[in-house]
């Protein structure tokens, strides 16, 4: 699955934060809720416009973002 099919970054939507395409649901919100212990089923229930594929795309998007971050080096 290509995350760019499901994730959108548009300065006119949520100040340019990555969101699930066609919604105003930020990737950050999905990740935060999962990190707080919410299940996939709970997210799908709370956000009817969300799909399982959207949740997976959000996690892949975050993994890609972290993979491209600079890391600190020991002095």
C-alpha positions as CSV (number, residue, x, y, z in Angstrom):
1,X,0.0,0.0,0.0
2,X,1.4,3.4,-0.9
3,X,0.8,5.8,2.0
4,X,0.5,8.7,-0.4
5,X,-2.8,7.2,-1.6
6,X,-4.2,7.5,1.9
7,X,-2.2,10.4,3.5
8,X,-2.5,14.0,2.4
9,X,-0.5,17.1,3.3
10,X,-2.3,20.3,2.2
11,X,-1.6,23.7,3.8
12,X,-5.3,24.4,3.5
13,X,-6.3,21.4,5.7
14,X,-5.3,21.2,9.4
15,X,-2.5,23.8,8.8
16,X,-0.7,21.3,6.6
17,X,-0.5,18.5,9.1
18,X,-0.6,15.0,7.5
19,X,-4.2,13.8,7.5
20,X,-6.1,10.8,6.2
21,X,-7.0,11.8,2.6
22,X,-10.5,13.2,2.3
23,X,-10.9,13.8,6.0
24,X,-9.6,16.1,8.7
25,X,-8.3,13.2,10.8
26,X,-4.6,13.9,11.5
27,X,-2.1,11.1,11.4
28,X,-0.9,12.3,14.8
29,X,-4.3,11.7,16.3
30,X,-4.4,8.1,15.2
31,X,-0.9,7.5,16.5
32,X,-1.6,9.2,19.8
33,X,-4.8,7.2,20.3
34,X,-3.0,3.9,19.5
35,X,-0.2,4.9,21.8
36,X,-2.7,5.6,24.6
37,X,-4.0,2.0,24.2
38,X,-7.0,2.5,21.9
39,X,-7.7,-0.5,19.7
40,X,-8.2,-0.5,16.0
41,X,-11.9,-1.3,16.6
42,X,-12.3,1.6,19.0
43,X,-10.8,4.0,16.4
44,X,-13.0,2.7,13.7
45,X,-16.0,3.1,16.0
46,X,-15.0,6.7,17.0
47,X,-14.2,7.8,13.5
48,X,-16.7,6.3,11.0
49,X,-14.8,7.7,8.0
50,X,-11.7,5.8,9.0
51,X,-10.7,2.4,7.6
52,X,-8.3,-0.3,8.7
53,X,-6.1,0.6,5.7
54,X,-6.1,4.3,6.8
55,X,-4.8,3.2,10.3
56,X,-2.1,1.1,8.7
57,X,-1.1,3.9,6.3
58,X,-0.8,6.3,9.3
59,X,1.6,3.9,11.0
60,X,3.6,3.4,7.9
61,X,3.8,7.1,7.3
62,X,5.1,7.6,10.9
63,X,7.6,4.8,10.4
64,X,8.9,6.4,7.2
65,X,9.1,9.8,8.9
66,X,11.2,8.4,11.8
67,X,13.4,6.4,9.4
68,X,14.4,9.6,7.7
69,X,15.2,11.6,10.9
70,X,18.7,12.5,11.8
71,X,20.1,10.7,14.8
72,X,22.3,12.0,17.5
73,X,25.9,10.9,17.6
74,X,28.1,10.4,20.6
75,X,30.8,13.0,21.0
